[in-house]
Amino acid sequence: MKITDVRVRKIAKEGKMKAVVSITIDDEFVVHDIKVIDGEKGLFIAMPSKKATDGEYRDIAHPINSSTRESIQNIILEAFEKAMDVPDEIAQ
């Protein structure tokens, strides 16, 4: 599996969520609405989720193991850092 594209949409308002990201895997599969969150221990990603009938949020799509999650997170956070250096009108 290779992430072939990362699109970062920065969030302008104040808060813990800093960006919403879409990734393309192997030029064939897209995952939208991955969130970049500024937490107590630094930046991390939250996979797309929806609210269940019991009020809890459940991931819609997510990595099966921690090494894949870490790899995806590293790629996304690197793209996020680059996007933060680009003026808003030309960032992708």
N, C-alpha and C positions, 0 to 999 in steps of 0.2 A: 504494500500500500504506500502510495506516495501522494502527498498533498501538492497539487499542481497549481493552485491559485488560492490566495487569501485576500478577501475584501474587507477593509476596516471602515466602519462608520462611527466616527467619534461622537460622543454624547457631550453637548455643549453645557447642559445644566449641571449644577453642583450635585454631588451625591457619590455613592460608592460605585455605581455602574459607570464605567469610563468609555466603553465602546460596545458595539454589536458587530459581530464578525460572521462572514460566510466563508466556508472553505470548500474547495473542489478537490475530490479525491480521484486520482488517476484519470483526470480529464473526463470523467464519466458520472460522478455522483456528487451532489452538492448538499451540504448541511448548513442551513441558515440559523440565525438567532443564537449563536454562541456569544455569551456575554463575557466581557472583561471586567472583573470586579476588583476594586482596591480594598483588600481586607486587612485585618490586624497584622498579618504576617507578610503583607505585600500583595502584588498582583496575582490573580489566578483566574481560570476560566470556569464558567458554569455552562453546562451543556443545555440545549433547548429543552424546555419542560412545559408541562401544562398542569393546571390545577385539577385534581381528582375530586370526586364527589365527597370524599371525606375531608376536604380542605387542604390536604397535603399536596405538594408539588412533586411530580414524577417526571424523570428524564424521558424524553421522546426518543432520543438517539444518544448513545454514549459508547465509549471504548469499553471493551471487555476486560482489559487488564491495565494495571497501573503503568507499565512501561509505555503502552500505546498512548494513554492519557498524558503522560509526561512529555512524550514526543510531540503530540498535537499542541499541548500547552506551550512548549518552547517555541514552536514555529509561529503560533498566533501571537505570543507576547513579543517576539522579535519584530513581527510585522506591525504590531501596535506601537512599539517604540519608534519605528521608522515613520509611521503615520503622524506621530506626535511632533516630529520635526518638520513636517510639511504644513504650509499654510492651509487653512480649512477649505478654501475655494478650489484647491487642486488635489486634495487627499482622496484616496480610494481605499 
